[in-house]
Amino acid sequence: MTGFDVVVLGEPMVERHRTADGTPTAADSVSGDAFNAACAAALAGARVALLTVLGTDRAGDLVLDELARRGVDPSLVRRGSEPTGAYTVTPDERGQPRFSYQRAGSAASTLARAHLEHWGAVLDDTPVLITSGITAALSPTSAELVRAAVARVAAAGGAACYDVNFRPNLTTAALARQALLAVAPACRLVKLASPGDAEPLLGVTDPAAVCAALRQLGGQLGSQVGGRLGSTAVVVTRGAQPLLVTDGGTTTRHPAIALPTPVDSTGAGDTLLGTLAAAMARGEDLAAAAPLAVVAAGLSTQHRGGAPRATLAEVRAALSAAHPATQPTDQHVAPPQALTEEARP
């Protein structure tokens, strides 16, 4: 037994804030969808490990330090000669954040099926795996590893969770759709945003149509790859609308709680998925776990940076204060910070 409840496969990134002339305006921090989701699962009580490749640079050291500080096991991280992925935030002429990525040729882009030599036994014993379309888009070899990891976890009886996270500056809609369809039949959960992910990849935005399109397209592949898309839950974030969870033929709606104006909505979707993954590892029903995940995501918007900070006790207290006996509902509560996907490219 590895002792992990949730394992996350993906690329953490160093976030740098600079003025136009390159002067630092804040200390470097760590973010990225994989890092954010791993931290959220750890905060939700899961034993978490991250599978990635970092450079042997100072940025890689910072990521390892932050993983350990946040309760995510760094012992499975590999290191290579390529640089650790990073992005720089600078203000544009209107003072709005502008993002430039130092990701091409990063250490994580070397992720490949060959890494199963080191991580295969962990995946065989992993209750829940989180990975994403961002990870699949890093390189052709990383896409191959994502497919292999999802298949391996599913074959061993674990639950694979795939966050579509389409980024048009990182990949094309056609390639992102191909990556989604390659893993969906073997996944226990697929999360996507509508319209951000659903429209370019599936050509639909209505939540019911999104689920139907996934099932139809996945069904065409399922018989070929031994998939089980009929048991795949679909989680749809919809901006200002309640979160939708379709699982086992039943759809539930989960509104956000009212919170102050968000400081930074980066990573809210990652926090949502990480919190759900921790609940899945505990054997909880997705519909029952969704309200807590929505609140965790909302609280993650109340500070700068994508990684969540609120403890499980704080999230539960916020949920209890907002809805003493929360049940899945169609009621809309504004503002819906918890369901705002990150606006970063």
QUILINZI-V128674 format. One record per backbone hydrogen bond with DSSP energy under -1.0 kcal/mol. NH is the residue of the N-H (numbers start at 1). CO is the residue of the C=O. If there is no record, write none. Layout:
BEGIN
nh->[NH;NH]
co->[CO;CO]
END
This chain:
BEGIN
nh->[5;6;7;8;9;10;13;14;15;16;18;19;22;25;29;31;36;37;38;39;40;41;42;43;44;45;46;49;50;51;54;56;61;62;63;64;65;66;67;68;69;70;71;72;73;77;78;80;86;87;88;89;90;92;95;98;100;102;106;107;110;111;115;116;117;118;119;120;123;124;126;128;129;130;131;133;136;137;138;143;144;145;146;147;148;149;150;151;152;153;154;155;156;157;158;159;161;162;163;164;170;171;176;177;178;179;180;181;182;184;186;187;188;189;190;191;192;194;197;198;199;201;202;203;210;211;212;213;214;215;216;217;218;219;220;222;224;225;226;227;228;231;232;233;234;235;236;237;241;243;244;245;246;247;250;252;254;263;264;268;271;272;273;274;275;276;277;278;279;280;281;282;283;284;289;290;293;294;295;296;297;298;299;300;301;302;315;316;317;318;319;320;321;322;323;326;329;337;339;340]
co->[47;47;128;49;130;51;31;85;29;87;89;23;19;17;15;13;32;33;34;35;36;37;38;39;40;42;41;6;73;8;78;80;57;58;59;60;61;62;63;64;65;66;68;67;48;74;52;54;102;14;100;16;98;96;92;90;88;86;103;83;107;108;112;113;114;115;115;116;119;120;123;5;159;7;161;163;132;133;135;139;140;141;142;143;144;145;146;147;148;149;150;151;152;154;153;127;129;189;131;191;167;167;172;173;174;175;176;177;178;180;183;184;160;160;233;162;235;237;193;193;195;197;198;199;206;207;208;209;210;211;212;213;214;215;216;218;221;221;222;222;185;228;229;188;246;190;244;192;238;254;236;252;234;250;247;245;243;301;301;265;267;268;269;270;271;272;273;274;275;276;277;278;280;279;285;286;289;290;291;292;293;294;295;296;298;299;311;312;313;314;315;316;317;318;319;323;253;335;336;337]
END
